[in-house]
Amino acid sequence: MEFLQRHTRVPSPRVFDWACESDPANAVGVGYILMEKLPGVPLDWQGATAAQREKVVRQLADIMLEIERHSFARLGSLVETAAGTEMQVQSLAQHSTFRSGEDGKPIGPFRSSREALRTIVEAHLRMIARGEIGTADNAVDVFLAHRFRLDILDSVWSPNKAAEQGETFFLKHADDKGDHILVNADFDIVGVIDWEWCCTASREEAFASPCMMWPVAAFYDGANELADDELLLARVFREKGREDLARCVLDGRKIQRVLFALGPGGASHEDGKTFARLFTGLKRVFDLEHGSDDEGELGREEEAWEAWRAAALLRWKHESLLHALLHDVSVCL
């Protein structure tokens, strides 16, 4: 929020003071942040009319364009220098991987999206193998779904992007489900809040549609078509002469599928049908075995998952983490 206040026109609360619990100079004794209370109420996206949504989308596009004006050379989290005069991108403040780096430190920062995603996935694979993510009943499935992501790394971005050396990154809100936006009675955006866990991200991730616009039920069923609100956001970018950002929205399901259910969230879908449909959606978006969202396949996701699972176990059976996990699970069962 300090960065937003100092360097951007993104409406956000002013921070008057803050301190971490671990700070020896913190006389309060607990972590705190003292910030401005903004007017307005949390956006009720589902309850808004079509006209109200369009008004918000057009303002949101302007906010995203403002964020796009401020790029970074590394992927990670913003940290204020000791002198308090500038912000630097340092290690990634991500809850699940916070102690996954060397000597139990956070991972990152990174100079490429591909490197960052590989490191994050590999960290989660180690946690699954150690029993930190998942249960005896679903750990193998969660592991395989994560391991699959390593095989599609080069397909997440364009071939040129995968080899890009001078990649740039942009601030990305970590919880953009709608109530992070404050609006007044006329649906003017008066503030964007809840910036904890935000980090810099690839252009493809930062300017894809916020999850508040996703067609949630269809997404969980494995479909990848964009909702009307997402298409509107792409159209607004085009109206503003930004075909590049429109493509980020239109092609955004790739990065959204890869990141969705990654880490502990991937073990929370204990229902086999939901898990299978989410995985099918991930495969579909990369055109693997599914050219499109074929309605004839609905209801067969679990069968397809079991067939893929059996093949994956054979393909990766000699990998040490999977081998150890299978042994531990067999002991538990």
N, C-alpha and C positions, 0 to 999 in steps of 0.2 A: 504493500500500500504506500510505503514511503516513496518507492520508485514511481508509482502512478501519479502521486501528488506532485513530485518534483519535475517529472519529465513528460507527462502526458496530459491530455484533456479528458481522460476517462473519468467519469464521475465516481468518486470513491471516498470513503471516510478519511478525514485527517487523523493522523495518529499523534497524540500529545505526549505519550510516554509508554514505555514497555520495558520488560525485563524478564529474563529466564530464571527459573528457580535455581539453576546451577551457577548463576552469576554471583560471585562473592560480594559484589557491590550492591546487590539487591537487598535493601533494608526491609522490604515488605515480607520476604521469606518464601513467597510462592510466585509462580509465574503469573504475569498479568499483562494486559494491554489496555490502555486508556485511550479511547478513540471517540470521534465525533458521532453523535446520533443523527442519522440522516432522516429527512421526512419521507413520507411515502409508505407503501405497504408492499410485502412480497408479491411478485407477479403470480397470479393464478392462471397459468397458461391454458390449462384444460377448460377453465371457465370463461375464457375470453372469447369475444365474437371474432368473426373472420376479419372485420375491419380493424378491431383492436389489435389482433395479432399482426396484421400487415403493418400497422403503425410501429409496433415494437420491432418487427423484423427490420424495417428500414433504419431505425435508430441503432439497432444492434449491428447492422452492416457498417454504419459509420464508426461505431466503437471498435469494431474489428479492423477497419482501415486505419484507425489511429494506432492501434496496437502494432499493425504491420509497419508503421513508420519507425519503430524502435526494435531493431534486430540485435541479436547477440551472436557471438562466435562459438559459443559452447552450449551444450544441453546440460542443464542442472538447475539448481535453485539459487535465487538471489540472496547474497549475504552482504551486509553493510561492512565496509572496511573499519578497522579499529579507529581511524580518525573520524569516521562518520561523514566523510566527504563524498563518497561514491559507493556504487553497488557493483559487486563482482559476482559472476556465476561460479559457484563452487559445487560441492558434491550434491547429489540428488536427495532432497528431503522427502523420501517416500517411505511411508510407514512400514510396509512389508519388507523392504530391502535395506532398512536404515543401518543395520549392522552386518551387511553382506559383503562389504569391501575388505581390503587388507587390514589385518589387526582389528577386525570387528568394527571398522568405520563405514560410513556410507559409501556407496559406489559413485563413480563419476568424479568430476564432470567429463563430458564426452564431446568429441569433435565431429561425430557422425551419428545419424539416427540409427543406422544399421548396427553400429558398435554398441550403442546404448540398449537397443532392444535385445540384442544377443546377450549382453551382460545381465539384463533384468530377467530374461527367460532362464538362463543358466542358473542364476541365483535361486529362482523359484524351484527349479528342478532339484537342486541340492536340498532345499527345505522340504520338499515333498518326500525325497528319499530318506531324510532324517526323521520323518514323522511329524514335522512342524505344520504341514498343510495336509488336510484330508484325513480320512479315517481308514481303518483296515478294509472297510467295504468299498471305498471309492478312490483310494490313493493311486492305484494303478491306472484307472481311467483318467484321473486328473493329470497324472504324469504324462501319459501318452498324448493327451490333448495339448499339453505344453511342449512336449518334444516335437510334435508336428510343426509348431511354429518356427523352429530352427530351420526346417526344410523349406520354408516359404519366405525366408527373410529377403531374398533378392527379388521376390515378386511383390513385396509390399510397396516398394517405390519403383520408379522407372529405372531402366538399365543405366541411364546417365546419372540418375540420382544415387544409385547404389555405389557408384565409383567416384562420386563428387568429393572433392577435397575441401573446397571453401564453402561448405554448407552453412546456412544461417538459420537461427532459431528465434522463436517468438514466445512471448508470455502466453500461457494457456491456463485458464481457470480449471480447477480440479473437480468442480462439482456443479456443472452448468445445467442443473435440472429445472431451472426456472425461478425458484424462490431466492436465488442469488441476485436477482434483479429487483430493484425497488422502483415502483411506479406511483404516480399521483392519480387522481381521479380521472384525468384525461388520457391516461396511459402514456404520459411522457416519462421516459426513464430518468429518475433522479439520482440513482446510485447503483453501483455494482459492489456487492459485499462478499464476505466469506472467501477470502483469498488464501486461507491457509492451505498448505500443500501445493500451491501453484508452483509451476516450474517453467522453464523454457522448453519448447517442443519444436518438432519439425514443422515446416510450413503446412504439410499435408494434415497433420494433426491439429495444429493451432487454428486453422481456418476451415476445418470440416464443420458440419452442423453441430450445434449443442444438443446434448441428449434430450433436452426438453422437447425437441421437435420430432424425435424418432417415433415411428408407429410401434409402440412398445409390444403390443400383443403379436403383431406380425413379425417383429424382430425376434421375439422368443420362439416363434414357430419356425424360424429358419429362413424367413423371406428377407430379401435385401432391397426391395423397391423403396425409393425415397418417398416420404410423405409430402403432401402439397406444400407444407410450410418450408420444408427443405428446398423444394424446387423454387419457391418464392425467393428464398435467400440467394440462391444461385442467380435467379433472374435479376435481382436488385444489384448484385455485383456486376452483372453484364451491363445493366443500364448505366453503371458508373464507369464503364470502360475497363473493368477488371475481369477479363476472361480467365486469367490465371487463378484468381480466387474462386470464381464460379466453378472451375474444374476441381478445386479442393473440396467443394461441397458435393458435386456430382460424383466424384470418385472416392468420397470419404468413407464408404462402408468398408473398404479394405483395412485401413488403419483402425477403424472403430471395432471391427470384428476381431482383429488381432489383439487389441488391448482389452476388450471386454472379457470378463471372467478370467482375467490373468491374475495369478497369485492366489491369496486366500479366497477371493471371490469365486474362483473356479471350482472350489470344493463346496460351495454353499448350495449348489443346485443338486440336491440329493435325489430328486425325482429323475428316474432314468429317461423318461420321455423328454423332459425339458433339456437335460444334458445332451441327449442325442440330437435334438433339433438345433440347439445352439451350435454344436459342432458341425452339423450339416450346413448351417448358414455360413460358418467360417470357410468350409470347403467350397461351397457354391460361389462365394464372392471371388475366389481365385480360379473359378472354372475348372475345378478338379472333380471329375466324374459327374459334374452337374453343369450343364451349359446355361441353365436358367432356373428360375424358381418354378419348377414343374409341379402343378397341382396333383398330378398323378402319383407323386412320390409321398404326399402327405399320408401319415400313418405308417410309413415304412422306415422311418428314421432309425428306430431302435434296431431293426434288422440290418440296416446298412451299417450302423455303428458297430454291431457285433462282428460283421464280416471284416470291416476295416481294422477293428481292434485285434482280431486274430492275426491278420497279415502284419500289423505293426509289431506285435510281440515277436513274431519270427524275424522281422527285418532288424529289430534293435536288440535282440536277445543277448548279444555279446557286449552290450554297453554296460559298464560297471555300475552306474547308478541304478539302472533298471534291474539288473541282476540282483543287486543288494536289496532293492525294494521288494521284489518278488519273493525273496527268501524271508524277509521280515514279515511280510503279509501272510505267507503260508504258516509261519510260526504262530502268529496272532490268531489265525483262523483254525 
